[in-house]
Amino acid sequence: MTAECIIKQHYNGEGLDELARLCFGHRGLLSGICSPAAEQSLREAASSAGILIGTAVRPAQLSEATYAATLAREFNMVEPEDALKWEIVHPAPDSYDFSQGDQVVDFATRHGVKVRGHTLVWHRQNPKWLTEGKYTSAELAEILEKHIKTVVGHYRGKTFAWDVVNEAFDELRAGELRSTIWRDQPGIGLSASTQSKQPYAYIERCLRWAHEADPQALLFYNDAEAEVVNPKSDAIYAMVRDFRQRGVPIDGVGLQMHIAHLHADVASISENIKRLTALGVQVHITEMDVALPVDALGNAGAEDLRQQAEIYRDIVAVCLAYRGCSAIQTWGFTDKYSWIGSHSKHTEGAALLFDRGYRTKPAYEAVRKTLESAAR
Ligand code: XIL
């Protein structure tokens, strides 16, 4: 047994945190080395509840002891935050770079954690060679097919699920597909073999290619601002229903769940999860964070942190209410590494379950307790 564990077992009085800090620098590492006996970790509570609890991961941070220990202790699912996006994984027409993605997969394998792949088709974080390549429709279709089959093939048997297509619907033009290089190239969707006149035929094509590359992987369509019932989620619902009726391989819908202004219409989210799961597909909450206003030091107010905890609790509870809602994932886990800061020009932050020092926040306790009390 390590010295840390002996101390943990024999010293349970107040001041444990302080003692740990003195001896080992921080509490997170201590807890990571010997998980607390009395309180379950998120992953223990989630396993009992029959649900996956995940987080987005930045491979560069895996060498940070507290980051790695917290990740392994608390989560049973991970998703590379950026490592599998085109600009990183496919930097030049004929070269792939799986090094960052492989780091995440290796970590997951060592810790018995499932991997969600993200993402094969998106309008952002694409390399210039692709977006400025002036390819014909036929060329672009070939490039996309090869990309999907190469990336999914590389991780075959290692990723249990994929966000095949991300954010294809437009938020401004209600229910319509966004104009992207993929949608705007009819060769991708309307090729002779597809015979489909649906505007989202390119999404169908991508799902079929991914399925060929790994028939076991669960294939998801993932989107933002479609968590509640609204024109965008109506369009996604109609597409998924059509896919299911025609046997197009789709297994789930990802609801990103980036929550702003401390507002979540839980009843409407519940309605949406209900209708999606009724189609026989799974729902994953894929990118949850709850952004708070922060001061110049990145700190949020106590009342906001309390309300944030309530929102986390409500979202976990609404997912747990449907058996088909099978995973809850946050977009990172420590406020030290979160996209919300750069995204909001540092006016917002503190969106995750652990603070910048890896201390648990009220939101963490809310998620843990809700998972613990779940009877599924
Ligand atoms: C974000 C990452 O968190 C950032 O590191 C990156 O700079 C931009 O992309 N929706 C998605 C995610 O599907 O891939 C995005 O991730 C956040 C919004």
Boltz pocket constraint, residues with backbone or C-beta under 6 A from the ligand:
constraints:
  - pocket:
      binder: B
      contacts: [[A, 81], [A, 82], [A, 166], [A, 224], [A, 256], [A, 287], [A, 339]]
      max_distance: 6.0
